[in-house]
């Protein structure tokens, strides 16, 4: 018992005291409790340690009846993050202007340090905001561009970002050069070459989505960034779906600008996000909202939001602690394992088509599938109405299908439920198609 108590003390210390581990965990569970060290197990072995992931599942308050497989949109928070959020919110309500501005606001710098540690960069390169859209809009509207300057992007980028660039085009006369990516792809060089061939002497910016939300494709940001920088082109990376899921550090991407939503894979409170700007570039980006030095070199100029949800912001720290207790490598290995678990079981069913790679270097947790003869909305509707499985129908450019995004709180048994549903729908559709032909 003494050894076990020491183990829990060490684990709690590693998580900065934020996690309260259940006292009823058996000895076998204690051996699986997370630490930032992967230990003797490989990531692949951890991915299938169901005792460990049962502990993770127990920390979430998700519905036991509705199977939520749309975590690509927004992720639920573990109970410890919910509790922190509620506690901070109630604390603020005791005397709002005092506790928000004089107490909780003082926690932003230590939170900035924690985010920077996870991101692998300087705290002076991190701004805390509300989501990836806000962060990317800050850069898109803050860059000094003039009429005739070219920006390379793709039709597969996120709609909010496309609309932001179109607004700059309409307002400032810049030129948008759209690529149409043929996805899924397992050829990074071919993708990178599409971007590179679009570069001209007038290209000032290239906008790259780290993970394409429609289909789960991972794009070779670093390859594109290296070639862009050789030509004096700045690089914006949309990291809405990659931070706290992929095992990487933001500077590894080579991007000048990067933004993400922390309410996705970090499982932080809804409406929390982060903007990264490489330090020498900060002075070149105008603050989106008013600031006393909007063209200054301090990353904090991007945080002039006025009154914000201090409770949501401060609870990000607890989300980081919980994430670190799992470990990014373990999280990605589990997410990828779950994605492939269901895909492997449905890919050969009649009429089923998979539109996402099974290889970890080309896809994360997001995957798209379709069934011949059925609209995306029809498959999505059947999954929800008959089987109580929540997914999302995708109809965008040449992507037509149902997006499925499991999370680390799911189990293979949960995904067996999805496989059973897809099997039944595909078999029923195959019979209907056969009868129609006869």
Secondary structure, 3 states (H helix, E strand, C coil): CHHHHHHHHHHHHHCCCCCCCCCCCCHHHHCCCCCCCCCCCCHHHHHCCHHHHHHHHHCECCCCCCEECECCCCCCCEHHHHHHHHHHHHHHCCCHHHHHHHHHHHHHHHHHHHHHHHHCCCHHHEEEECCHHHHHHHHHHHCCCCCCCEEEEECCCCHHHHHHHHHHHHHHCCEEEEECCCCCCCCHHHHHHHHHHHCCCCEEEEEEECECCCCCEECCHHHHHHHHHHCCCEEEEECCCCCCCCCCCHHHHCCCEEEEECCCCCCCCCCCEEEEECHHHHHHCCCCCCCCCCCCCCHHHHHCCCCCCHHHHHHHHHHHHHHHHHCHHHHHHHHHHHHHHHHHHHCCCCCEEECCCCCCCCECCEEEEEECCCCHHHHHHHHHHHHCEECEEEEECCEEEEEEECCCCCCHHHHHHHHHHHHHHHHHHHHHHHHHHC
